[in-house]
Amino acid sequence: MRDPNAVPLPQRNAVKSLVSEENADRKAMYKEIAVANGQPKWEGQIQSVFAQRWVAKAPAGWWYEDSSGWKKK
């Protein structure tokens, strides 16, 4: 969630929870892909590849977060 203040306070915790669940699901997916390929240590690399591809395919104006913070494509 790029700007928590953009979400009305009554819904903010629900949105934070959804984001947390989505992140956990993605992490589990990266782990399963690594395990399915017989390379459990590749989890971080797989995550990086997915992130790079999502950013590359995203339309102009799309926001994404990397290690240095939020950026607009």
C-alpha distance (Angstrom), angle and dihedral (degrees) to the residues before:
residue distance angle dihedral
M1 . . .
R2 3.76 . .
D3 3.80 98.2 .
P4 3.81 116.2 18.0
N5 3.81 89.9 -174.3
A6 3.81 89.4 65.0
V7 3.81 88.2 68.3
P8 3.81 116.3 74.6
L9 3.79 110.9 -108.0
P10 3.84 95.4 -115.5
Q11 3.84 90.5 58.2
R12 3.79 98.8 36.3
N13 3.82 97.5 92.4
A14 3.81 91.5 47.9
V15 3.81 90.9 51.6
K16 3.81 91.7 46.9
S17 3.79 88.9 51.3
L18 3.83 92.1 50.5
V19 3.81 91.1 49.7
S20 3.80 90.6 49.2
E21 3.81 91.6 49.6
E22 3.81 91.5 48.4
N23 3.80 91.5 50.3
A24 3.81 91.0 49.3
D25 3.82 90.5 49.9
R26 3.80 91.3 51.0
K27 3.80 92.2 48.0
A28 3.81 89.7 51.2
M29 3.81 89.7 49.4
Y30 3.82 92.6 52.3
K31 3.79 89.9 48.9
E32 3.80 93.0 49.6
I33 3.80 92.1 48.6
A34 3.80 89.9 51.3
V35 3.81 92.3 47.8
A36 3.82 92.1 45.6
N37 3.80 87.9 55.5
G38 3.79 91.4 49.9
Q39 3.82 91.1 -114.4
P40 3.83 109.3 102.7
K41 3.81 90.6 168.9
W42 3.81 90.4 63.9
E43 3.81 93.4 74.5
G44 3.83 94.0 105.6
Q45 3.80 93.0 46.2
I46 3.79 91.3 49.6
Q47 3.79 90.3 50.8
S48 3.79 90.1 51.0
V49 3.81 93.0 50.3
F50 3.81 92.1 49.8
A51 3.82 91.0 48.9
Q52 3.80 92.8 49.5
R53 3.79 92.1 49.8
W54 3.82 93.9 47.0
V55 3.80 91.1 50.9
A56 3.82 91.9 45.9
K57 3.82 91.7 51.5
A58 3.80 95.7 42.0
P59 3.78 118.1 109.2
A60 3.79 121.7 -111.4
G61 3.78 112.1 -81.5
W62 3.81 93.6 33.3
W63 3.81 115.6 135.7
Y64 3.78 121.4 -134.3
E65 3.78 135.5 171.0
D66 3.78 125.5 -132.7
S67 3.79 133.1 169.1
S68 3.80 91.3 -73.3
G69 3.82 96.2 49.7
W70 3.80 139.3 -96.9
K71 3.80 120.4 -15.1
K72 3.77 134.5 179.5
K73 3.78 116.7 -134.0
